[in-house]
Amino acid sequence: MKKGVYSILKARFLIDDDSIKNWRFIVFLIILAIIMIANTQRFEQKVFRITELTNQVKELRSEFVDRRSELMKLKMESTVSAKMEEKQIFPSTVPPVKITVKKIEEKSFFKKIWQ
């Protein structure tokens, strides 16, 4: 047992005659660790991007609601009449009258003949 621990501490498994197998395994583990680190970093970047886009969507949605409420205020009759009074245009006191136009029916060729 003492020789086993002592040989591991001296790293004899890396310098012996059959150490090529050990080096291959160590290189494989290093490459695997690098791949795992890169994959984790890409995942975290995507999570940060999703969070950033979610916050941007929330901001744009709140801006949309603000603009829509502002538009509703501007479209109100009282707001429009107040803005028009500044330009000396006042609302009419006489209610509007609906104008109807009667269309004169043109007689077809056959109706003209039979008359």
HUMO-V47034 format. One record per residue. N is the residue number from 1. PSI is psi as a letter, one per 40 degrees, with the letter a starting at -180 (999 if undefined). NEAR is the number of other C-alpha atoms within 10 Angstrom. D_LAST is the distance of its C-alpha to the last C-alpha in Angstrom with 1 decimal. Layout:
n:N psi:PSI near:NEAR d_last:D_LAST
n:N psi:PSI near:NEAR d_last:D_LAST
This chain:
n:1 psi:d near:6 d_last:129.7
n:2 psi:d near:6 d_last:131.3
n:3 psi:d near:8 d_last:130.9
n:4 psi:d near:10 d_last:127.2
n:5 psi:d near:10 d_last:126.4
n:6 psi:d near:11 d_last:128.6
n:7 psi:d near:12 d_last:126.9
n:8 psi:d near:11 d_last:123.5
n:9 psi:d near:10 d_last:124.6
n:10 psi:e near:11 d_last:126.0
n:11 psi:f near:11 d_last:122.8
n:12 psi:d near:13 d_last:124.6
n:13 psi:e near:16 d_last:121.5
n:14 psi:e near:15 d_last:120.0
n:15 psi:e near:12 d_last:123.0
n:16 psi:i near:10 d_last:124.3
n:17 psi:d near:9 d_last:123.9
n:18 psi:f near:10 d_last:120.9
n:19 psi:e near:13 d_last:119.1
n:20 psi:d near:13 d_last:116.2
n:21 psi:d near:11 d_last:114.6
n:22 psi:d near:14 d_last:114.9
n:23 psi:d near:14 d_last:113.6
n:24 psi:d near:11 d_last:110.5
n:25 psi:d near:12 d_last:109.9
n:26 psi:d near:13 d_last:110.4
n:27 psi:d near:11 d_last:108.0
n:28 psi:d near:12 d_last:105.4
n:29 psi:d near:12 d_last:105.8
n:30 psi:d near:12 d_last:105.4
n:31 psi:d near:12 d_last:102.2
n:32 psi:d near:12 d_last:100.8
n:33 psi:d near:12 d_last:101.6
n:34 psi:d near:12 d_last:99.9
n:35 psi:d near:12 d_last:96.8
n:36 psi:d near:12 d_last:96.8
n:37 psi:d near:12 d_last:97.2
n:38 psi:d near:12 d_last:94.4
n:39 psi:d near:12 d_last:92.1
n:40 psi:d near:12 d_last:92.9
n:41 psi:d near:12 d_last:92.2
n:42 psi:d near:12 d_last:88.8
n:43 psi:d near:12 d_last:87.9
n:44 psi:d near:12 d_last:89.0
n:45 psi:d near:12 d_last:87.0
n:46 psi:d near:12 d_last:83.9
n:47 psi:d near:12 d_last:84.6
n:48 psi:d near:12 d_last:85.0
n:49 psi:d near:12 d_last:81.7
n:50 psi:d near:12 d_last:79.9
n:51 psi:d near:12 d_last:81.4
n:52 psi:d near:11 d_last:80.4
n:53 psi:d near:12 d_last:76.8
n:54 psi:d near:12 d_last:76.6
n:55 psi:d near:12 d_last:77.8
n:56 psi:d near:12 d_last:75.4
n:57 psi:d near:12 d_last:72.5
n:58 psi:d near:11 d_last:73.7
n:59 psi:d near:11 d_last:73.8
n:60 psi:d near:12 d_last:70.4
n:61 psi:d near:12 d_last:68.9
n:62 psi:d near:12 d_last:70.6
n:63 psi:d near:12 d_last:69.3
n:64 psi:d near:12 d_last:65.8
n:65 psi:d near:11 d_last:66.1
n:66 psi:d near:12 d_last:67.4
n:67 psi:d near:12 d_last:64.7
n:68 psi:d near:12 d_last:62.0
n:69 psi:d near:12 d_last:63.5
n:70 psi:d near:11 d_last:63.7
n:71 psi:d near:11 d_last:60.1
n:72 psi:d near:11 d_last:59.2
n:73 psi:d near:13 d_last:61.2
n:74 psi:d near:13 d_last:59.5
n:75 psi:e near:11 d_last:56.0
n:76 psi:i near:10 d_last:56.8
n:77 psi:d near:11 d_last:55.0
n:78 psi:d near:11 d_last:58.3
n:79 psi:d near:12 d_last:59.7
n:80 psi:d near:13 d_last:56.6
n:81 psi:d near:14 d_last:56.6
n:82 psi:d near:14 d_last:60.3
n:83 psi:d near:14 d_last:59.9
n:84 psi:d near:13 d_last:57.1
n:85 psi:d near:11 d_last:59.2
n:86 psi:d near:9 d_last:61.7
n:87 psi:e near:9 d_last:59.1
n:88 psi:f near:9 d_last:58.2
n:89 psi:h near:11 d_last:54.8
n:90 psi:i near:12 d_last:54.6
n:91 psi:i near:12 d_last:52.3
n:92 psi:i near:7 d_last:49.5
n:93 psi:e near:6 d_last:50.2
n:94 psi:h near:6 d_last:46.5
n:95 psi:i near:6 d_last:44.8
n:96 psi:i near:7 d_last:41.8
n:97 psi:h near:6 d_last:38.3
n:98 psi:h near:6 d_last:35.6
n:99 psi:h near:6 d_last:32.6
n:100 psi:h near:6 d_last:29.3
n:101 psi:h near:6 d_last:26.5
n:102 psi:h near:6 d_last:22.9
n:103 psi:h near:6 d_last:21.0
n:104 psi:h near:6 d_last:17.5
n:105 psi:h near:6 d_last:15.3
n:106 psi:h near:8 d_last:13.7
n:107 psi:i near:9 d_last:10.4
n:108 psi:i near:8 d_last:11.3
n:109 psi:d near:8 d_last:10.5
n:110 psi:d near:8 d_last:9.0
n:111 psi:d near:9 d_last:6.6
n:112 psi:d near:9 d_last:5.6
n:113 psi:d near:8 d_last:5.6
n:114 psi:e near:6 d_last:3.8
n:115 psi:999 near:5 d_last:0.0
